[in-house]
Amino acid sequence: MEANLRDAYASKAMRGSPRDYFQLLKPRVMSLVVFTGFTGLIISQSWANIHMNPLLAAVAVFCIAIGAGAAGALNMAIEGETDALMRRTRMRPVAAGRVTKSDAYAFGGVLAFLSVALMWLAFPDGLAAGLLALTIAYYVVFYTLILKRRTPQNIVIGGAAGAFPPVIGWAAATGHAPIEAWILFAIIFLWTPPHSWALALYTTEDYANAGIPMMPVAKGAKSTRLQILLYSLVMAPVACLPIAFHMGGLVYAVVSILGGAFFIYLAVRVFLSRAGDHPEGGEASLY
Protein backbone atom coordinates (compact mmCIF):
# COMPACT_ATOMS: atom_id res chain seq x y z
CA MET A 1 0.00 0.00 0.00
CA GLU A 2 2.75 2.49 0.95
CA ALA A 3 4.60 1.71 -2.28
CA ASN A 4 1.44 2.39 -4.28
CA LEU A 5 0.91 5.69 -2.49
CA ARG A 6 4.50 6.72 -3.16
CA ASP A 7 4.13 5.80 -6.83
CA ALA A 8 0.88 7.75 -7.07
CA TYR A 9 2.49 10.75 -5.39
CA ALA A 10 5.49 10.62 -7.75
CA SER A 11 3.24 10.27 -10.78
CA LYS A 12 1.17 13.25 -9.69
CA ALA A 13 4.25 15.31 -8.90
CA MET A 14 5.76 14.62 -12.32
CA ARG A 15 2.85 16.49 -13.86
CA GLY A 16 4.01 19.78 -12.36
CA SER A 17 3.07 22.57 -14.77
CA PRO A 18 4.96 25.79 -15.57
CA ARG A 19 2.44 27.51 -13.29
CA ASP A 20 3.49 25.24 -10.43
CA TYR A 21 7.14 26.13 -10.90
CA PHE A 22 6.23 29.78 -11.09
CA GLN A 23 4.38 29.41 -7.78
CA LEU A 24 7.55 27.91 -6.26
CA LEU A 25 9.11 31.36 -6.71
CA LYS A 26 6.58 32.91 -4.29
CA PRO A 27 5.71 35.62 -6.84
CA ARG A 28 3.93 37.92 -4.38
CA VAL A 29 6.97 37.96 -2.11
CA MET A 30 9.19 38.37 -5.15
CA SER A 31 7.25 41.45 -6.27
CA LEU A 32 7.90 43.11 -2.91
CA VAL A 33 11.58 42.18 -3.07
CA VAL A 34 11.86 43.60 -6.59
CA PHE A 35 10.21 46.83 -5.47
CA THR A 36 12.51 47.34 -2.47
CA GLY A 37 15.63 46.32 -4.42
CA PHE A 38 14.72 48.73 -7.22
CA THR A 39 14.07 51.45 -4.65
CA GLY A 40 17.58 51.05 -3.22
CA LEU A 41 19.01 51.12 -6.73
CA ILE A 42 17.21 54.35 -7.66
CA ILE A 43 17.76 56.23 -4.40
CA SER A 44 21.47 55.38 -4.36
CA GLN A 45 21.99 56.95 -7.79
CA SER A 46 20.29 60.17 -6.75
CA TRP A 47 22.16 60.22 -3.45
CA ALA A 48 25.57 59.56 -5.07
CA ASN A 49 24.79 61.73 -8.11
CA ILE A 50 25.59 58.96 -10.58
CA HIS A 51 23.79 57.46 -13.56
CA MET A 52 23.82 53.69 -13.82
CA ASN A 53 23.78 51.91 -17.15
CA PRO A 54 20.10 50.92 -17.66
CA LEU A 55 21.08 47.43 -18.82
CA LEU A 56 23.17 46.85 -15.69
CA ALA A 57 20.32 48.18 -13.57
CA ALA A 58 17.93 45.70 -15.22
CA VAL A 59 20.41 42.86 -14.62
CA ALA A 60 20.70 43.81 -10.93
CA VAL A 61 16.93 43.81 -10.44
CA PHE A 62 16.63 40.54 -12.36
CA CYS A 63 19.25 38.88 -10.16
CA ILE A 64 17.52 40.10 -7.01
CA ALA A 65 14.19 38.73 -8.30
CA ILE A 66 15.62 35.34 -9.27
CA GLY A 67 17.54 35.11 -6.00
CA ALA A 68 14.32 35.75 -4.07
CA GLY A 69 12.53 33.13 -6.16
CA ALA A 70 15.31 30.63 -5.50
CA ALA A 71 14.99 31.17 -1.76
CA GLY A 72 11.23 30.70 -2.02
CA ALA A 73 11.58 27.44 -3.95
CA LEU A 74 14.13 26.05 -1.48
CA ASN A 75 11.89 27.11 1.41
CA MET A 76 8.95 25.21 -0.10
CA ALA A 77 11.13 22.15 -0.70
CA ILE A 78 12.21 22.10 2.94
CA GLU A 79 8.74 22.78 4.34
CA GLY A 80 6.62 20.60 2.07
CA GLU A 81 5.31 18.40 4.89
CA THR A 82 4.75 21.37 7.20
CA ASP A 83 2.94 23.37 4.51
CA ALA A 84 0.62 20.40 3.96
CA LEU A 85 -0.62 20.73 7.55
CA MET A 86 -1.72 24.37 7.17
CA ARG A 87 -4.81 25.60 5.34
CA ARG A 88 -2.98 28.70 4.13
CA THR A 89 -0.16 26.74 2.48
CA ARG A 90 -1.44 23.25 1.77
CA MET A 91 -2.06 23.98 -1.92
CA ARG A 92 1.54 25.02 -2.56
CA PRO A 93 3.15 22.89 -5.29
CA VAL A 94 5.30 20.68 -3.05
CA ALA A 95 2.75 20.43 -0.24
CA ALA A 96 0.04 19.40 -2.70
CA GLY A 97 2.32 16.88 -4.40
CA ARG A 98 2.41 18.59 -7.80
CA VAL A 99 6.20 19.03 -7.64
CA THR A 100 8.60 16.65 -5.90
CA LYS A 101 10.87 17.91 -3.16
CA SER A 102 13.94 16.88 -5.16
CA ASP A 103 12.77 18.86 -8.18
CA ALA A 104 12.04 21.89 -6.00
CA TYR A 105 15.52 21.62 -4.45
CA ALA A 106 17.11 21.37 -7.89
CA PHE A 107 15.04 24.25 -9.28
CA GLY A 108 15.86 26.51 -6.34
CA GLY A 109 19.52 25.54 -6.24
CA VAL A 110 20.07 26.23 -9.93
CA LEU A 111 18.32 29.59 -9.70
CA ALA A 112 20.32 30.54 -6.61
CA PHE A 113 23.60 29.74 -8.36
CA LEU A 114 22.62 31.57 -11.55
CA SER A 115 21.43 34.69 -9.72
CA VAL A 116 24.63 35.04 -7.69
CA ALA A 117 26.90 34.16 -10.62
CA LEU A 118 25.23 36.66 -12.93
CA MET A 119 25.37 39.36 -10.26
CA TRP A 120 29.09 38.65 -9.82
CA LEU A 121 29.73 38.84 -13.56
CA ALA A 122 27.80 42.10 -13.89
CA PHE A 123 29.34 43.70 -10.77
CA PRO A 124 32.85 42.21 -10.33
CA ASP A 125 33.60 44.03 -7.06
CA GLY A 126 31.58 41.20 -5.48
CA LEU A 127 29.69 43.22 -2.85
CA ALA A 128 26.26 42.93 -4.46
CA ALA A 129 26.78 39.24 -5.29
CA GLY A 130 28.03 38.52 -1.78
CA LEU A 131 25.03 40.22 -0.20
CA LEU A 132 22.67 38.33 -2.52
CA ALA A 133 24.30 34.99 -1.60
CA LEU A 134 24.09 35.93 2.08
CA THR A 135 20.39 36.77 1.74
CA ILE A 136 19.54 33.43 0.12
CA ALA A 137 21.56 31.46 2.68
CA TYR A 138 20.13 33.49 5.57
CA TYR A 139 16.54 32.79 4.52
CA VAL A 140 16.98 29.14 3.63
CA VAL A 141 19.38 28.00 6.35
CA PHE A 142 19.22 30.43 9.26
CA TYR A 143 15.49 31.22 9.10
CA THR A 144 13.85 28.12 7.58
CA LEU A 145 16.04 25.38 9.04
CA ILE A 146 17.16 26.91 12.36
CA LEU A 147 14.92 29.70 13.63
CA LYS A 148 11.40 28.98 12.44
CA ARG A 149 10.72 25.98 14.68
CA ARG A 150 12.88 27.03 17.63
CA THR A 151 11.83 30.50 18.73
CA PRO A 152 8.82 32.85 18.59
CA GLN A 153 11.35 35.50 17.56
CA ASN A 154 11.75 33.64 14.25
CA ILE A 155 10.17 36.36 12.14
CA VAL A 156 12.08 39.12 13.97
CA ILE A 157 15.53 37.68 13.36
CA GLY A 158 14.67 35.94 10.11
CA GLY A 159 13.06 39.09 8.76
CA ALA A 160 16.52 40.43 7.97
CA ALA A 161 16.47 38.30 4.82
CA GLY A 162 13.59 40.34 3.43
CA ALA A 163 15.31 43.60 4.36
CA PHE A 164 18.50 43.03 2.36
CA PRO A 165 17.23 43.81 -1.21
CA PRO A 166 17.55 47.63 -1.03
CA VAL A 167 21.10 47.20 0.30
CA ILE A 168 21.87 44.84 -2.59
CA GLY A 169 20.45 47.35 -5.06
CA TRP A 170 22.48 50.15 -3.48
CA ALA A 171 25.67 48.04 -3.63
CA ALA A 172 25.05 47.18 -7.28
CA ALA A 173 24.66 50.84 -8.22
CA THR A 174 27.53 52.32 -6.20
CA GLY A 175 29.78 49.46 -5.07
CA HIS A 176 29.19 50.51 -1.46
CA ALA A 177 26.66 49.92 1.31
CA PRO A 178 26.69 53.10 3.46
CA ILE A 179 24.49 53.90 6.43
CA GLU A 180 21.82 55.28 4.11
CA ALA A 181 21.35 51.84 2.59
CA TRP A 182 21.04 50.30 6.04
CA ILE A 183 18.32 52.82 6.94
CA LEU A 184 16.23 51.28 4.16
CA PHE A 185 17.12 47.88 5.61
CA ALA A 186 15.96 49.01 9.06
CA ILE A 187 12.59 50.23 7.78
CA ILE A 188 11.75 46.84 6.25
CA PHE A 189 13.27 44.96 9.18
CA LEU A 190 11.04 46.79 11.67
CA TRP A 191 7.96 46.57 9.42
CA THR A 192 8.17 42.78 9.05
CA PRO A 193 7.20 41.65 12.61
CA PRO A 194 3.99 43.71 12.98
CA HIS A 195 2.96 42.82 9.45
CA SER A 196 3.61 39.09 9.92
CA TRP A 197 2.14 38.88 13.42
CA ALA A 198 -1.04 40.66 12.35
CA LEU A 199 -1.56 37.92 9.77
CA ALA A 200 -0.53 35.21 12.23
CA LEU A 201 -3.24 36.28 14.67
CA TYR A 202 -5.77 34.78 12.26
CA THR A 203 -3.79 31.62 11.44
CA THR A 204 -2.77 30.67 14.99
CA GLU A 205 -4.44 27.26 14.79
CA ASP A 206 -2.57 26.46 11.58
CA TYR A 207 0.79 27.30 13.14
CA ALA A 208 -0.05 25.34 16.28
CA ASN A 209 -1.01 22.27 14.25
CA ALA A 210 2.24 22.52 12.31
CA GLY A 211 4.32 22.92 15.48
CA ILE A 212 5.63 26.37 14.53
CA PRO A 213 6.05 28.66 17.57
CA MET A 214 4.85 31.89 15.99
CA MET A 215 4.28 34.64 18.52
CA PRO A 216 0.50 34.14 18.92
CA VAL A 217 1.09 30.42 19.53
CA ALA A 218 3.97 30.86 21.99
CA LYS A 219 2.93 34.03 23.84
CA GLY A 220 -0.77 34.40 23.11
CA ALA A 221 -2.82 36.91 21.17
CA LYS A 222 -2.76 39.67 23.80
CA SER A 223 1.04 39.73 24.01
CA THR A 224 1.27 39.63 20.22
CA ARG A 225 -1.05 42.61 19.85
CA LEU A 226 1.11 44.58 22.29
CA GLN A 227 4.28 43.74 20.39
CA ILE A 228 2.66 44.75 17.10
CA LEU A 229 1.97 48.16 18.64
CA LEU A 230 5.48 48.53 20.09
CA TYR A 231 7.19 47.63 16.83
CA SER A 232 4.91 50.04 14.97
CA LEU A 233 5.81 52.87 17.35
CA VAL A 234 9.49 52.27 16.58
CA MET A 235 9.09 51.64 12.86
CA ALA A 236 7.15 54.84 12.06
CA PRO A 237 9.88 57.32 13.12
CA VAL A 238 12.60 55.16 11.56
CA ALA A 239 10.68 55.38 8.29
CA CYS A 240 11.15 59.15 8.50
CA LEU A 241 14.96 58.95 8.75
CA PRO A 242 15.48 59.22 4.97
CA ILE A 243 14.24 62.82 5.30
CA ALA A 244 17.12 63.69 7.65
CA PHE A 245 19.64 61.96 5.39
CA HIS A 246 18.44 63.81 2.26
CA MET A 247 17.21 60.61 0.63
CA GLY A 248 13.70 61.90 0.03
CA GLY A 249 12.05 65.20 -0.69
CA LEU A 250 8.77 66.83 0.28
CA VAL A 251 6.63 64.08 -1.21
CA TYR A 252 8.46 61.40 0.75
CA ALA A 253 8.22 63.48 3.91
CA VAL A 254 4.45 63.83 3.60
CA VAL A 255 3.92 60.16 2.69
CA SER A 256 6.21 58.80 5.41
CA ILE A 257 4.74 60.98 8.17
CA LEU A 258 1.11 60.39 7.23
CA GLY A 259 1.73 56.74 6.40
CA GLY A 260 3.52 56.16 9.68
CA ALA A 261 0.72 57.82 11.62
CA PHE A 262 -1.87 55.67 9.85
CA PHE A 263 0.18 52.53 10.51
CA ILE A 264 0.26 53.36 14.22
CA TYR A 265 -3.48 54.04 14.16
CA LEU A 266 -4.09 50.58 12.71
CA ALA A 267 -1.73 49.03 15.27
CA VAL A 268 -3.66 50.74 18.06
CA ARG A 269 -6.89 49.32 16.65
CA VAL A 270 -5.41 45.85 16.64
CA PHE A 271 -4.13 46.31 20.19
CA LEU A 272 -7.55 47.39 21.45
CA SER A 273 -9.34 44.63 19.56
CA ARG A 274 -9.70 40.94 20.33
CA ALA A 275 -7.84 39.92 17.19
CA GLY A 276 -6.51 36.42 17.59
CA ASP A 277 -8.82 35.57 20.48
CA HIS A 278 -11.31 32.82 19.79
CA PRO A 279 -14.37 33.34 21.96
CA GLU A 280 -16.95 30.62 21.97
CA GLY A 281 -19.14 30.91 18.94
CA GLY A 282 -16.71 32.16 16.33
CA GLU A 283 -13.56 33.93 15.25
CA ALA A 284 -12.42 37.20 16.75
CA SER A 285 -12.86 40.36 14.74
CA LEU A 286 -11.17 43.73 14.57
CA TYR A 287 -14.57 45.41 14.61
C-alpha positions as CSV (number, residue, x, y, z in Angstrom):
1,M,0.0,0.0,0.0
2,E,2.8,2.5,1.0
3,A,4.6,1.7,-2.3
4,N,1.4,2.4,-4.3
5,L,0.9,5.7,-2.5
6,R,4.5,6.7,-3.2
7,D,4.1,5.8,-6.8
8,A,0.9,7.8,-7.1
9,Y,2.5,10.8,-5.4
10,A,5.5,10.6,-7.7
11,S,3.2,10.3,-10.8
12,K,1.2,13.3,-9.7
13,A,4.3,15.3,-8.9
14,M,5.8,14.6,-12.3
15,R,2.8,16.5,-13.9
16,G,4.0,19.8,-12.4
17,S,3.1,22.6,-14.8
18,P,5.0,25.8,-15.6
19,R,2.4,27.5,-13.3
20,D,3.5,25.2,-10.4
21,Y,7.1,26.1,-10.9
22,F,6.2,29.8,-11.1
23,Q,4.4,29.4,-7.8
24,L,7.5,27.9,-6.3
25,L,9.1,31.4,-6.7
26,K,6.6,32.9,-4.3
27,P,5.7,35.6,-6.8
28,R,3.9,37.9,-4.4
29,V,7.0,38.0,-2.1
30,M,9.2,38.4,-5.2
31,S,7.2,41.4,-6.3
32,L,7.9,43.1,-2.9
33,V,11.6,42.2,-3.1
34,V,11.9,43.6,-6.6
35,F,10.2,46.8,-5.5
36,T,12.5,47.3,-2.5
37,G,15.6,46.3,-4.4
38,F,14.7,48.7,-7.2
39,T,14.1,51.5,-4.6
40,G,17.6,51.1,-3.2
41,L,19.0,51.1,-6.7
42,I,17.2,54.4,-7.7
43,I,17.8,56.2,-4.4
44,S,21.5,55.4,-4.4
45,Q,22.0,56.9,-7.8
46,S,20.3,60.2,-6.8
47,W,22.2,60.2,-3.4
48,A,25.6,59.6,-5.1
49,N,24.8,61.7,-8.1
50,I,25.6,59.0,-10.6
51,H,23.8,57.5,-13.6
52,M,23.8,53.7,-13.8
53,N,23.8,51.9,-17.2
54,P,20.1,50.9,-17.7
55,L,21.1,47.4,-18.8
56,L,23.2,46.8,-15.7
57,A,20.3,48.2,-13.6
58,A,17.9,45.7,-15.2
59,V,20.4,42.9,-14.6
60,A,20.7,43.8,-10.9
61,V,16.9,43.8,-10.4
62,F,16.6,40.5,-12.4
63,C,19.3,38.9,-10.2
64,I,17.5,40.1,-7.0
65,A,14.2,38.7,-8.3
66,I,15.6,35.3,-9.3
67,G,17.5,35.1,-6.0
68,A,14.3,35.7,-4.1
69,G,12.5,33.1,-6.2
70,A,15.3,30.6,-5.5
71,A,15.0,31.2,-1.8
72,G,11.2,30.7,-2.0
73,A,11.6,27.4,-3.9
74,L,14.1,26.0,-1.5
75,N,11.9,27.1,1.4
76,M,8.9,25.2,-0.1
77,A,11.1,22.2,-0.7
78,I,12.2,22.1,2.9
79,E,8.7,22.8,4.3
80,G,6.6,20.6,2.1
81,E,5.3,18.4,4.9
82,T,4.7,21.4,7.2
83,D,2.9,23.4,4.5
84,A,0.6,20.4,4.0
85,L,-0.6,20.7,7.6
86,M,-1.7,24.4,7.2
87,R,-4.8,25.6,5.3
88,R,-3.0,28.7,4.1
89,T,-0.2,26.7,2.5
90,R,-1.4,23.2,1.8
91,M,-2.1,24.0,-1.9
92,R,1.5,25.0,-2.6
93,P,3.1,22.9,-5.3
94,V,5.3,20.7,-3.1
95,A,2.7,20.4,-0.2
96,A,0.0,19.4,-2.7
97,G,2.3,16.9,-4.4
98,R,2.4,18.6,-7.8
99,V,6.2,19.0,-7.6
100,T,8.6,16.6,-5.9
101,K,10.9,17.9,-3.2
102,S,13.9,16.9,-5.2
103,D,12.8,18.9,-8.2
104,A,12.0,21.9,-6.0
105,Y,15.5,21.6,-4.5
106,A,17.1,21.4,-7.9
107,F,15.0,24.3,-9.3
108,G,15.9,26.5,-6.3
109,G,19.5,25.5,-6.2
110,V,20.1,26.2,-9.9
111,L,18.3,29.6,-9.7
112,A,20.3,30.5,-6.6
113,F,23.6,29.7,-8.4
114,L,22.6,31.6,-11.5
115,S,21.4,34.7,-9.7
116,V,24.6,35.0,-7.7
117,A,26.9,34.2,-10.6
118,L,25.2,36.7,-12.9
119,M,25.4,39.4,-10.3
120,W,29.1,38.6,-9.8
121,L,29.7,38.8,-13.6
122,A,27.8,42.1,-13.9
123,F,29.3,43.7,-10.8
124,P,32.8,42.2,-10.3
125,D,33.6,44.0,-7.1
126,G,31.6,41.2,-5.5
127,L,29.7,43.2,-2.8
128,A,26.3,42.9,-4.5
129,A,26.8,39.2,-5.3
130,G,28.0,38.5,-1.8
131,L,25.0,40.2,-0.2
132,L,22.7,38.3,-2.5
133,A,24.3,35.0,-1.6
134,L,24.1,35.9,2.1
135,T,20.4,36.8,1.7
136,I,19.5,33.4,0.1
137,A,21.6,31.5,2.7
138,Y,20.1,33.5,5.6
139,Y,16.5,32.8,4.5
140,V,17.0,29.1,3.6
141,V,19.4,28.0,6.4
142,F,19.2,30.4,9.3
143,Y,15.5,31.2,9.1
144,T,13.8,28.1,7.6
145,L,16.0,25.4,9.0
146,I,17.2,26.9,12.4
147,L,14.9,29.7,13.6
148,K,11.4,29.0,12.4
149,R,10.7,26.0,14.7
150,R,12.9,27.0,17.6
151,T,11.8,30.5,18.7
152,P,8.8,32.8,18.6
153,Q,11.4,35.5,17.6
154,N,11.8,33.6,14.3
155,I,10.2,36.4,12.1
156,V,12.1,39.1,14.0
157,I,15.5,37.7,13.4
158,G,14.7,35.9,10.1
159,G,13.1,39.1,8.8
160,A,16.5,40.4,8.0
161,A,16.5,38.3,4.8
162,G,13.6,40.3,3.4
163,A,15.3,43.6,4.4
164,F,18.5,43.0,2.4
165,P,17.2,43.8,-1.2
166,P,17.6,47.6,-1.0
167,V,21.1,47.2,0.3
168,I,21.9,44.8,-2.6
169,G,20.4,47.4,-5.1
170,W,22.5,50.1,-3.5
171,A,25.7,48.0,-3.6
172,A,25.1,47.2,-7.3
173,A,24.7,50.8,-8.2
174,T,27.5,52.3,-6.2
175,G,29.8,49.5,-5.1
176,H,29.2,50.5,-1.5
177,A,26.7,49.9,1.3
178,P,26.7,53.1,3.5
179,I,24.5,53.9,6.4
180,E,21.8,55.3,4.1
181,A,21.4,51.8,2.6
182,W,21.0,50.3,6.0
183,I,18.3,52.8,6.9
184,L,16.2,51.3,4.2
185,F,17.1,47.9,5.6
186,A,16.0,49.0,9.1
187,I,12.6,50.2,7.8
188,I,11.8,46.8,6.2
189,F,13.3,45.0,9.2
190,L,11.0,46.8,11.7
191,W,8.0,46.6,9.4
192,T,8.2,42.8,9.0
193,P,7.2,41.7,12.6
194,P,4.0,43.7,13.0
195,H,3.0,42.8,9.4
196,S,3.6,39.1,9.9
197,W,2.1,38.9,13.4
198,A,-1.0,40.7,12.3
199,L,-1.6,37.9,9.8
200,A,-0.5,35.2,12.2
201,L,-3.2,36.3,14.7
202,Y,-5.8,34.8,12.3
203,T,-3.8,31.6,11.4
204,T,-2.8,30.7,15.0
205,E,-4.4,27.3,14.8
206,D,-2.6,26.5,11.6
207,Y,0.8,27.3,13.1
208,A,0.0,25.3,16.3
209,N,-1.0,22.3,14.2
210,A,2.2,22.5,12.3
211,G,4.3,22.9,15.5
212,I,5.6,26.4,14.5
213,P,6.0,28.7,17.6
214,M,4.9,31.9,16.0
215,M,4.3,34.6,18.5
216,P,0.5,34.1,18.9
217,V,1.1,30.4,19.5
218,A,4.0,30.9,22.0
219,K,2.9,34.0,23.8
220,G,-0.8,34.4,23.1
221,A,-2.8,36.9,21.2
222,K,-2.8,39.7,23.8
223,S,1.0,39.7,24.0
224,T,1.3,39.6,20.2
225,R,-1.1,42.6,19.8
226,L,1.1,44.6,22.3
227,Q,4.3,43.7,20.4
228,I,2.7,44.8,17.1
229,L,2.0,48.2,18.6
230,L,5.5,48.5,20.1
231,Y,7.2,47.6,16.8
232,S,4.9,50.0,15.0
233,L,5.8,52.9,17.3
234,V,9.5,52.3,16.6
235,M,9.1,51.6,12.9
236,A,7.2,54.8,12.1
237,P,9.9,57.3,13.1
238,V,12.6,55.2,11.6
239,A,10.7,55.4,8.3
240,C,11.2,59.2,8.5
241,L,15.0,58.9,8.8
242,P,15.5,59.2,5.0
243,I,14.2,62.8,5.3
244,A,17.1,63.7,7.7
245,F,19.6,62.0,5.4
246,H,18.4,63.8,2.3
247,M,17.2,60.6,0.6
248,G,13.7,61.9,0.0
249,G,12.0,65.2,-0.7
250,L,8.8,66.8,0.3
251,V,6.6,64.1,-1.2
252,Y,8.5,61.4,0.8
253,A,8.2,63.5,3.9
254,V,4.4,63.8,3.6
255,V,3.9,60.2,2.7
256,S,6.2,58.8,5.4
257,I,4.7,61.0,8.2
258,L,1.1,60.4,7.2
259,G,1.7,56.7,6.4
260,G,3.5,56.2,9.7
261,A,0.7,57.8,11.6
262,F,-1.9,55.7,9.8
263,F,0.2,52.5,10.5
264,I,0.3,53.4,14.2
265,Y,-3.5,54.0,14.2
266,L,-4.1,50.6,12.7
267,A,-1.7,49.0,15.3
268,V,-3.7,50.7,18.1
269,R,-6.9,49.3,16.6
270,V,-5.4,45.8,16.6
271,F,-4.1,46.3,20.2
272,L,-7.6,47.4,21.4
273,S,-9.3,44.6,19.6
274,R,-9.7,40.9,20.3
275,A,-7.8,39.9,17.2
276,G,-6.5,36.4,17.6
277,D,-8.8,35.6,20.5
278,H,-11.3,32.8,19.8
279,P,-14.4,33.3,22.0
280,E,-16.9,30.6,22.0
281,G,-19.1,30.9,18.9
282,G,-16.7,32.2,16.3
283,E,-13.6,33.9,15.2
284,A,-12.4,37.2,16.7
285,S,-12.9,40.4,14.7
286,L,-11.2,43.7,14.6
287,Y,-14.6,45.4,14.6
